[in-house]
Amino acid sequence: MTTREHINEYFNGRPFALLCALALMAMSAVALSSGLQPPTGQSPGIFFTLKDELIERGPLSVVINVLSLLATGGIMLAVNKVYSFVRSVTHLLVSAFFLLQLANPLGLASFNAGTLLCLVTANSILPLFASYQDRHSQRSIFLIFAIIAAGSMFHYAFLALIPAFCLGFLYMGVFNIKGLLAMLFGLVTPFWIVLGLGIVSLDDFNPPQAAGIWHLIGQPQINRLLLLALATATTGIILAVSNLFTIINYRMQTRVYNYFFVVLLVTTVIALCVNYRDVVVYLPLLNLTVAVQIAHAHTVKTTFHNRYVLLLLFIAACAGFGVTNLLLP
């Protein structure tokens, strides 16, 4: 094995993933100690209003946030181990996710809605993939859509998961009449409960809020977040299109799993374009989907022996974004 191949394999391995996890922890600690002030506010859900910071900024909030991100990475590794949607033994999908998160210290300063959205999505992927060609998977369909509906009551960002998982179950071949009814009952049940118990009334409905782009671009932090989201989304879409030429030759089950990640990437990008006010909330989910495409690109382009150079540039870009967000007001 040549030196270039050794380097490529190192980026695929567990030691590099552990190094990225340590870097994520270190960046979180720096973000806390530097007094970084992320853009705070309240984002409405259908009935409730959720603070962007779910736990007030402090050591406990940072620890819970880091543990949630590490758990998200661990879940993705477990899903890949069971279902092999990336057809290679690699930890790069988790390494890339941590590096992309490191590029945004504003999302590491506290436990926030974006981290929760990403964690819920990762937890929902396992029952989704387990339902493949299983005509008796109505429980999984009901559970996932009930969780999404419950989340949407607190934050509108969860609505972006509905079309992604709807198409996901359609790809899995389980959307018969019973599956469709399970989805509808899952979406309705949380609202039925809170309205039936009198926890909320129809008067508590929060209409979606739109913020003009001109209200946002005057904020330097938001400018950098939008630039980071644009760069991440562009990279993800380019890689997804490139990877599809290889994925299309996989067996049907593996293709279906990967089509879901492409759909999730596209729906997240669309949600960002529609609701760029909550860019900080959508970024972790965007990072997760792009990390999958990065892992694919590195493992399928085996004839390109210098692909580690692209990864080095990616690491430098993530570090550059992270340091810039730390140093600039």
Summary of the structure (lengths in Angstrom):
residues: 329
radius of gyration: 19.8
end to end distance: 46.8
largest distance: 67.5
contacts: 1104
relative contact order: 0.15
helix: 74%
strand: 2%
